[in-house]
Amino acid sequence: MARIGYARCSSLDQKLDRQLDSLDSAGCDKIFAEKISGKNTDRPELQRMLEYIREGDTVTTHSISRLARNNRDLHNLVHLISEKGCEIQFIKEGIDTNTSHGKLVFSIFGALAEFQRDTIREAQAEGIAAAKARGIVKFGRPKKELPPDFDSVVKSWKSGEITAVKAYSDLGISKTRFYSLVKSYE
């Protein structure tokens, strides 16, 4: 009977330290940690953790949202973990699914986590639509800047005066970037 921790943050620039400290304090024997979106359950460390756990283990996460970001995935994961004979503990919410009270609170908090994610997504979509309507903000990748003399070098290349190798060498760019720029600006 081991206490198995799972920590997750969404992006590479976020830090797992707070979660790892919380899991260490909870007495986790082994911790699986990753930096990946929680939008679905296709996460390498989550899958490794699910394969690793054994009957009698307790799966511990810092918060419900670290395990799953939507109610369906959350319930599916909890069901899968429970089927393996394991308990689940969410430290921040103070929930232990081994009790009927914990199961009820878990369901409520899971629905709230999904609501929060949906609300954030709606606010982002509204903000993007408003910015587009005002025409102030441009979305997407910025246009690639052209190297000096790009037009004349490409013209020479297209007319057969110089080779592609000479063209991208003269421009001081890679072969890939050369063809990408030519394609973008045709």
Protein Blocks (a to p, Z undefined) as FASTA:
>chain_A
ZZddddddfbfkbcfklmmmmmmmnopabdcdddddfkbmcdfklmmmmmmpcghiacdd
fbfklmpccfklmmmmmmmmmmnopacddfklopafkbmklmmmmmmmmmmmmmmmmmmm
mmmmmmmmmmmmnomacgdjddddddehklmmmmmmmnopacfklmmmmnopafklmmmm
mmmmZZ
